[in-house]
Amino acid sequence: MSSPAIPEPDYDDPREVYAFFGLAFYIAQVCEQGVVNLAVALHARKVGNVTSAMLASLFAEQQGRTFGQVLRSVRQLLGVPAELDADMDRVLQLRNQLAHSFFPNRAEQLLSETGRRKAIDELIDIIRFVKKVNTSLDSVWLSACYVLGVTKEALDAEVQTWIDRAQRTDRESSRQD
């Protein structure tokens, strides 16, 4: 489950802050979805003999909760290693900071070239950290899925189906233009 590479900043375009913010928030959401995947797999393991409809229901339930609520649910169902647990808390804090206060807390700072450079560097640090945690989390939720009979190969095949469908849509759209 790869995520995009971190580009090298130029620091010469004021809009670059928004691009790095977008990448940081995207990576945070990818990590959040990993925690949702883990919660669903853990709840499904509890139930046993899970149907597609039950999985859809579990996903809908978990995706309707806040990241913090899903994290608490995972902690109740699984002993998370202490370092990963602390890292997930930090991801939650960073994700909430991005969602609720990143720009308001830096309004004045973002008016200067030096301030924008500092914000971009901070966003790059966030991206690196969350990517590291996400990589650690991938193995945990993939293991939980494997117990249910869902392999990495099956998940990769599903992702490839999404890619193929998106490419087909693009081709059809370009033919209509």
C-alpha positions as CSV (number, residue, x, y, z in Angstrom):
1,M,0.0,0.0,0.0
2,S,2.3,2.7,-1.2
3,S,1.8,6.4,-0.8
4,P,3.0,9.3,-3.0
5,A,6.7,10.4,-2.7
6,I,7.4,13.7,-1.0
7,P,8.4,16.2,-3.6
8,E,11.3,18.6,-3.1
9,P,10.0,22.1,-2.3
10,D,11.0,25.1,-4.4
11,Y,9.9,27.5,-1.8
12,D,9.3,30.1,-4.5
13,D,5.6,29.9,-5.0
14,P,3.3,30.9,-2.1
15,R,0.8,28.3,-3.2
16,E,3.3,25.5,-2.4
17,V,2.2,25.6,1.2
18,Y,-1.3,24.5,0.1
19,A,0.1,21.7,-2.0
20,F,2.2,20.4,0.9
21,F,-0.8,20.8,3.3
22,G,-2.9,18.8,0.8
23,L,-0.3,16.0,0.8
24,A,0.0,16.0,4.6
25,F,-3.8,15.8,5.1
26,Y,-4.1,13.1,2.4
27,I,-1.4,11.0,4.1
28,A,-3.2,11.5,7.5
29,Q,-6.4,10.3,6.0
30,V,-4.7,7.3,4.5
31,C,-3.4,6.4,8.0
32,E,-6.8,7.1,9.5
33,Q,-8.3,4.6,7.0
34,G,-5.7,2.1,8.0
35,V,-7.1,2.3,11.6
36,V,-10.6,2.0,10.3
37,N,-9.6,-1.1,8.3
38,L,-8.0,-2.5,11.5
39,A,-11.2,-1.8,13.6
40,V,-13.4,-3.5,10.9
41,A,-11.1,-6.5,10.8
42,L,-11.1,-6.8,14.6
43,H,-14.8,-6.4,14.9
44,A,-15.4,-9.0,12.1
45,R,-13.1,-11.5,13.9
46,K,-15.2,-11.2,17.0
47,V,-18.4,-11.9,15.0
48,G,-17.0,-14.8,12.8
49,N,-18.6,-16.0,9.5
50,V,-18.8,-12.4,8.2
51,T,-20.9,-11.7,5.1
52,S,-20.2,-8.9,2.6
53,A,-23.3,-7.1,3.9
54,M,-21.9,-7.3,7.5
55,L,-18.5,-6.0,6.3
56,A,-20.2,-3.1,4.6
57,S,-22.2,-2.4,7.7
58,L,-19.0,-2.5,9.9
59,F,-17.2,-0.1,7.5
60,A,-20.1,2.3,7.5
61,E,-20.2,2.2,11.3
62,Q,-16.5,2.8,11.7
63,Q,-16.3,5.5,9.0
64,G,-19.1,7.4,10.8
65,R,-17.0,7.7,13.9
66,T,-14.2,10.2,14.6
67,F,-10.6,9.0,14.3
68,G,-10.2,9.2,18.1
69,Q,-13.3,7.0,18.6
70,V,-12.0,4.4,16.1
71,L,-8.6,4.4,17.8
72,R,-10.3,3.8,21.2
73,S,-12.2,0.9,19.7
74,V,-9.0,-0.7,18.3
75,R,-7.4,-0.4,21.7
76,Q,-10.2,-2.2,23.3
77,L,-9.9,-5.1,20.9
78,L,-6.2,-5.4,20.4
79,G,-3.1,-4.9,22.5
80,V,-1.2,-2.3,20.4
81,P,2.6,-2.2,21.0
82,A,3.4,0.8,23.2
83,E,5.5,2.6,20.5
84,L,2.9,2.2,17.8
85,D,0.2,3.2,20.2
86,A,2.0,6.5,21.1
87,D,2.7,7.1,17.4
88,M,-1.0,6.7,16.6
89,D,-1.9,9.2,19.3
90,R,0.6,11.6,17.7
91,V,-1.0,11.0,14.2
92,L,-4.4,11.8,15.7
93,Q,-3.0,15.0,17.2
94,L,-1.4,16.0,13.9
95,R,-4.4,15.1,11.9
96,N,-6.6,17.2,14.1
97,Q,-4.1,20.1,14.0
98,L,-4.2,20.0,10.2
99,A,-8.0,19.8,10.1
100,H,-8.8,22.4,12.7
101,S,-6.0,24.8,13.3
102,F,-3.1,24.7,10.9
103,F,-3.9,27.8,8.9
104,P,-5.5,29.9,11.7
105,N,-2.4,29.3,13.9
106,R,-0.1,30.4,11.1
107,A,-2.0,33.3,9.5
108,E,0.7,35.9,10.2
109,Q,3.6,33.5,9.6
110,L,2.3,32.6,6.1
111,L,2.5,36.2,5.0
112,S,6.3,36.1,4.8
113,E,8.6,34.0,2.6
114,T,10.5,32.8,5.7
115,G,7.2,31.8,7.4
116,R,6.0,29.9,4.4
117,R,9.3,28.1,4.2
118,K,9.0,27.1,7.9
119,A,5.4,25.9,7.3
120,I,6.4,23.8,4.3
121,D,9.3,22.2,6.3
122,E,6.8,21.5,9.2
123,L,4.4,19.9,6.8
124,I,7.2,17.7,5.3
125,D,8.1,16.5,8.8
126,I,4.4,15.7,9.4
127,I,4.2,13.8,6.1
128,R,7.4,11.8,6.9
129,F,6.2,10.9,10.4
130,V,2.7,9.9,9.3
131,K,4.0,7.8,6.4
132,K,6.3,5.9,8.9
133,V,3.4,5.2,11.2
134,N,1.2,4.2,8.3
135,T,3.8,1.7,7.1
136,S,3.9,0.2,10.6
137,L,0.1,0.1,10.8
138,D,-0.2,-1.6,7.4
139,S,1.3,-4.8,8.7
140,V,-1.0,-4.8,11.8
141,W,-4.3,-4.4,9.8
142,L,-3.1,-6.7,7.0
143,S,-2.5,-9.4,9.7
144,A,-5.9,-8.9,11.1
145,C,-7.4,-9.2,7.6
146,Y,-5.4,-12.3,6.9
147,V,-7.0,-14.0,9.9
148,L,-10.3,-13.4,8.1
149,G,-9.0,-15.0,4.9
150,V,-8.3,-11.7,3.2
151,T,-4.8,-11.7,1.7
152,K,-2.6,-8.8,0.6
153,E,-2.9,-10.2,-3.0
154,A,-6.7,-10.0,-2.8
155,L,-6.5,-6.4,-1.6
156,D,-4.0,-5.6,-4.3
157,A,-6.3,-7.1,-6.9
158,E,-9.2,-5.0,-5.6
159,V,-7.0,-1.8,-5.8
160,Q,-6.1,-2.8,-9.4
161,T,-9.8,-3.1,-10.2
162,W,-10.3,0.4,-8.9
163,I,-7.4,1.6,-11.1
164,D,-8.7,-0.1,-14.2
165,R,-12.2,1.3,-13.6
166,A,-10.7,4.8,-13.2
167,Q,-8.6,4.5,-16.3
168,R,-11.6,3.2,-18.3
169,T,-13.7,6.2,-17.1
170,D,-10.9,8.5,-18.2
171,R,-10.7,6.9,-21.6
172,E,-14.5,7.1,-22.0
173,S,-14.5,10.7,-20.8
174,S,-11.8,11.8,-23.3
175,R,-13.7,10.2,-26.2
176,Q,-16.7,12.3,-25.3
177,D,-14.8,15.5,-25.3
